[in-house]
Amino acid sequence: MAYPINLARIVALFEGLPDAEKRESLISYADSAVRQEPREGESFDLEDIRKDEECTDTVGIFLSVTPEAGSSFRVTLGPQVQTLTRAMTTILCKGLAGVSPQDVIDVPADFVPKIVGADLVRQRSQTVYYILTRMKSAARVWLNRNREAHLEPLAQPASGIIPPKES
């Protein structure tokens, strides 16, 4: 699968940078993570706030999905969350904006080393994939809930008539 267009643009930007500039860009993206937090008045279809072993602090994933705009993620990060995780938060919120939940799930993770570089992936393997994993999980939960909501009415007899028992 090809990357969503916004993510593809970010990947292309990083692929063309030398390592020193990649680090500077990652720091810049990390500094922008606060802008990915939920805004006053926003409502979400799914909220998942928790502290996992893989991360140094609490992370909240907020997902809203509309047919017109696709998926929109907002993320809250506790103060102990590392710089690389903060950078990936901004990259993923921007890169996955507007895609369907299924496309979020289908995004291959092979773009991560292209952005952060192979050395950081080796050093921080769990960290660099953590936010992507959480976003994919949120999209999967949303899809499952959406499917169940559409199947429930089908489980009820449409007319309220109970078919006769066979003898």
Number of C-alpha atoms within 10 A of each C-alpha: 7 10 19 17 14 17 20 15 13 17 20 13 14 21 17 12 13 10 15 9 12 19 18 11 18 23 15 15 20 20 14 16 22 16 13 19 19 18 9 6 6 9 12 15 11 17 16 14 14 11 12 11 8 11 18 16 15 16 21 19 23 22 22 19 19 11 9 7 12 15 21 19 26 26 25 20 21 14 10 10 16 16 17 19 25 27 22 25 30 25 24 21 24 17 21 25 20 22 18 20 24 14 19 24 17 13 17 13 13 9 17 18 18 18 26 22 17 13 11 16 17 11 10 13 15 15 21 25 17 17 24 24 14 15 25 18 17 23 24 16 14 19 16 12 13 11 11 11 11 11 11 9 10 9 8 9 10 9 6 7 7 8 7 6 5 4 3
